[in-house]
Amino acid sequence: MNRRRLLGSLARAATAGVAAALAGCTSPAAPSGPLTPPRSPVPTEPSDTGLVVADFADVEGDDGDLLVVVTVENAAGESRSGVVEATVAAGSGEDAREETVAAEVTVGPGERTEVTLETSFGFDEFSSGGSIRVDVRPN
């Protein structure tokens, strides 16, 4: 009697194991999400101008070009002006190139403003291993 119960239990367990394997429950999950995780920008130290780069992002423009969107914060108690610079590098070997783009900015005391810098890089060209360095300096 116990033998029949044992054989029945083994058959049900084998069936459940096959069903789980077919459903993909035994294989490791494929990673999801972006190939490169989002950056956690570290704000630059306040300069003599009081302006800091609070954040920046690379975005694709309407024409497929790379745009660098920079958020500048004024830590000073009065309105300050400076120049936001982004140095972009992309490509490898003989195709490697670098470009620096800049724009003037004026920020009120304790305020933030966004500056969009246009580059000559294609977004696809940059996103396959490019890098950006952003800084703000007095003008």
N, C-alpha and C positions, 0 to 999 in steps of 0.2 A: 504494500500500500504506500509506504513512504517512498519507494522507488519511483512509482508513477508520479507522485507529487514533485519529487526532485527532478525528474526528466521534464515535466511540464514547466517548472520554474526555469530550468536551463534554456528551454526553447523560447520562453518569453523574454529572457534576458538577452539571448542572442539576437532575437528580432529587434529589440529596442536598441541594441548596439549598432546593428546594421542601419536602422532608420536614422540614428544620430549621425553616423558617418556620412550617409547620403545627404543629410541636411547641412553638412558642413560644420557641425558642432565640434568636431575633433581637430580641425585645422586652426592654426593661429590666425587672428584677425589681421587683415592688411592695414598698414598705417593709413590714416586719412589726414587731410589738411594740407596746408601749403608746403611746398618743398623747402622753403626757408621760413622759419617762424618770424613773426613780426618783431621788429626791433623794440627794445626798451630804451629809448633815448635818455642819455644822461645830460642834463642841462649844463651848458658851459659855465665856467666861473664868471661872475660879473667883472667886466673890464672897467677901465677908467670911465668909459662912456655910460656904464650902468646897464647896457644892453646885453642880453643873453639869448642864445638859441634855446628855446624851450622845447621844441619838437621839430621834426621834419619828416617828409614822406615823399616817396617816388610814386608818381601817378602817370597814367597814360593820357596824353592829350587827344583832342578830337581827330588830329591827323595821324595818330599812331606814334607821335614823338614823345620823348621823356620830358616830364615837367617835375621840378623839385619844388615842393610846397614847404616853406619854412615859417614857423611861428616864432616871432621875436618878442621878448618880454622886456619891459623897462623896469629895472629894480630901483632906479633913482627916484628922487622926489620931484624932479622937474622933467619936462619934455627933452628927449635926446634923439640925436640923429647918428646914423652910421651906414655902413655898407655891408650887405649880406653877400657872402661869397659861397658858392658851391663848386667844388672840384669833383668832376665825374670822370671815372675811368671805366673802360669796358674793352672787351676783346682780349685776344691772347696772341702771342708770337708777333708776326709781322702785321697783324690786323689790330694790335693793341693801340689805343689812343686815349688821350686825356684832354679834357676841356674844363676851363674855369669860366663860370658865368656869375654876374654880380648885379645887384640893384641897390639903390639908395632907399633908406627907410627912416621915417620919423615916427617915434612912439611916445605917447603921452605918459605922464607919471603913473606907475602902477598898472599900466595897460599892456595888452598884447595885440599884435597885428600879424596878419599872414601876408607873405610875399611869395609870388609864384615866379620861378625862374625857368625860362625856356632853354632847352639844350638842342644841339644838332643830332643827338643820339636818337635812334629808334627805340621805342620801349622794349620791343622784343630783343633787340641787340643788347640792351642794358640788363634785362632781367635774366639773361643766361650767364650771370657771373660778374656783373659790374659792381662798382662801389661808389659811394658818395661821401665826401668830407665837407661839412658845413661849418662856417664860422661867421662872426660878425665883428667888424673892426670900425674904429672911428674914421670919419671922412675928413 
